Amino acid sequence: MTEVPLFASSLAPYHDRLAEALDRVARSGRYILGPEVDAFEEEFARYLGVRHCVGVANGTDALMIALRAVGVGPGDEVVMPSFTFYATAEAALAIGARPVFCDIDARTFCVTPETVRAALTPRTRAIVPVHLFGNVAPVPDLRELGMPVVEDAAQAAGAELRCSKAGALGDAATFSFFPSKNLPCLVDDGAIVTDDDAIGELARMLRFHGSKDKVTFTHVGYNSRLDELQAAALRVLLPELDGWIERRRQAAATYERLGLGGHVALPEPTPGARHAYHLYVVRSNRELPVGRGYYRTPAHRQPAITADAELPGTEEAARTNFALPMGTELTEEQLGRVVERVSGST
Ligand SMILES: Cc1ncc(COP(=O)(O)O)c(C=O)c1O
């Protein structure tokens, strides 16, 4: 019997429309910062309910640029979880800032106002909650702490908290369009989104060498741009996003209906959140015969960082999490097989 794939999504139904879009751009002769990027930026901003979207080369650059755009500079502290993909911390380090790691709630895999508050110091310049696995961190509560909040929404396109989209909750937010993400393109790309005109303008300058007019250079920036080919692909796929997220939610509901919760601890959305299930991550004290553990070595214990921090929720999540198959293409029979394999082992 074939294994149920961990990432069970496919772009096959969209291949013809993607090929048409790529062909249109290839023939247009406009490849960098042209009408497709403009249109995608406007469409994604409208989808999220924010004023500005700035397309960049990947989600890591998006974080570097967003942090600088909200005023983080060398020596500043940025409070963030350690239980995340390493790039969240790397982005802060790459701009000369210092990641200060706070704990998470092991049930939601996200930071809380209490864990963030415990890590604040007079040198804190920003907070980066991560909407891990497609859950949503409690950003409105974090904003009450009085610091700029940059949401790392790389894994959370399509998620919501109290009727707002993840990405529309903070001072700015960043996305990754890496091919396995909820909203994918065909290579690496990403975006910064914000409702704040000044943050949007600075992010737009930083992605193009720190220039507004391509003649005068007022900042040391980056060459980090979403290109026309991928913007055209994203414009084909963005209208599918909500439907895909609904299928992911149905798969999660089926796991629950089939009794998975009798064997492992199920993912717990933050109160008020509608989870996007980028990954379906359960917790178990025993090794499971299916799935994969994520971030077994959290960022603060990676060799490039090795920060001293006591983070019991992080250690628990790192030790006990298992991502089970999730995606837009799973059948009830496949989900049933996963539940059977998990139940046979516990
Ligand atoms: C939570 C998180 N932050 C940041 C990133 C970085 O995005 P990218 O791979 O597009 O640079 C990722 C991507 O995997 C991620 O999962």
The ligand as an SDF file (V2000), in Angstrom:
LIG
                    3D

 16 16  0  0  0  0  0  0  0  0999 V2000
    8.1740   30.5350    9.6240 C   0  0  0  0  0  0  0  0  0  0  0  0
    9.0240   30.8470    8.4360 C   0  0  0  0  0  0  0  0  0  0  0  0
    9.6480   32.0300    8.3820 N   0  0  0  0  0  0  0  0  0  0  0  0
   10.4130   32.3720    7.3330 C   0  0  0  0  0  0  0  0  0  0  0  0
   10.5940   31.5220    6.2620 C   0  0  0  0  0  0  0  0  0  0  0  0
   11.4920   31.9270    5.1590 C   0  0  0  0  0  0  0  0  0  0  0  0
   10.8780   31.9380    3.8920 O   0  0  0  0  0  0  0  0  0  0  0  0
   11.7200   31.6470    2.5700 P   0  0  0  0  0  0  0  0  0  0  0  0
   12.0670   30.1880    2.5590 O   0  0  0  0  0  0  0  0  0  0  0  0
   10.8000   32.0260    1.4600 O   0  0  0  0  0  0  0  0  0  0  0  0
   12.9390   32.5130    2.6230 O   0  0  0  0  0  0  0  0  0  0  0  0
    9.9520   30.2850    6.2610 C   0  0  0  0  0  0  0  0  0  0  0  0
   10.1070   29.3910    5.1140 C   0  0  0  0  0  0  0  0  0  0  0  0
   10.2520   28.2740    5.0890 O   0  0  0  0  0  0  0  0  0  0  0  0
    9.1540   29.9230    7.3810 C   0  0  0  0  0  0  0  0  0  0  0  0
    8.5330   28.7430    7.4460 O   0  0  0  0  0  0  0  0  0  0  0  0
  1  2  1  0
  2  3  1  0
  2 15  2  0
  3  4  2  0
  4  5  1  0
  5  6  1  0
  5 12  2  0
  6  7  1  0
  7  8  1  0
  8  9  2  0
  8 10  1  0
  8 11  1  0
 12 13  1  0
 12 15  1  0
 13 14  2  0
 15 16  1  0
M  END
$$$$
